[in-house]
């Protein structure tokens, strides 16, 4: 009986470890803090690892900010903002990022460089747009 329980626990641990590894290689998943954020990176000119590093930095720096990000952001897309298309009369300079009202999506401008400066900039932008999302979804 105990052998079956240990076998079940072992198999569950293997399955959970495999699921954790796969989900973190595609998206950002932190089961301890109940945080799951989809990451859609730009394969040709982006670097999803800087987004993951920025989220980990936020987690280690300020748990309250991390909780806000996990609550009010569902997806981070590494792409140009939809609101910056000059064909529609928007600015011709593409912003570093944006938040689309009515969603919990953050857009970050693609950058394939992995450096501390890029990670810090992404931390700043993720916190900024998470706050925009929180302000949109919280009704006073």
Residue pairs with C-beta under 8 A, 6 or more apart in sequence:
20 29
20 31
23 29
23 36
24 52
26 39
27 36
27 37
27 38
27 39
28 35
28 36
28 37
28 38
28 39
28 51
28 52
28 55
28 76
29 35
29 36
30 36
30 59
30 70
33 59
33 66
33 67
33 70
34 70
35 66
35 69
35 70
36 70
37 55
37 69
37 70
37 73
37 74
37 75
37 76
38 74
38 75
38 76
39 48
39 51
39 52
39 75
39 76
39 78
40 75
40 76
40 77
40 78
40 79
41 47
41 48
41 51
41 78
42 78
42 79
42 110
45 110
45 111
45 112
46 78
46 79
46 110
46 111
46 112
47 78
47 111
47 112
47 113
47 114
47 118
48 78
49 114
50 111
50 113
50 114
50 118
50 119
50 122
51 76
51 78
51 108
51 122
51 126
53 114
53 119
53 122
54 119
54 120
54 122
54 123
54 126
55 66
55 69
55 126
57 119
57 120
57 123
58 65
58 66
58 69
58 123
58 126
58 127
59 66
61 123
65 127
65 130
68 127
68 130
68 131
68 134
69 126
69 127
69 130
71 134
72 104
72 130
72 133
72 134
72 137
73 104
73 105
73 106
73 126
73 129
73 130
73 133
74 103
74 104
74 105
75 103
75 104
75 105
75 106
76 105
76 106
76 107
76 108
76 126
77 105
77 106
77 107
77 108
78 107
78 108
78 109
78 110
79 107
79 108
79 110
80 94
80 107
80 109
80 110
81 94
81 95
81 97
81 98
81 107
81 109
82 98
82 100
82 107
83 90
83 98
83 100
84 90
84 91
84 93
84 94
84 95
84 98
86 92
94 109
95 109
96 108
96 109
96 121
96 125
97 106
97 107
97 108
97 109
97 125
97 128
97 129
98 106
98 107
98 129
99 105
99 106
99 107
99 129
99 132
99 133
99 136
100 107
101 136
102 136
104 133
104 137
106 125
106 126
106 129
106 130
106 133
108 122
108 125
108 126
111 118
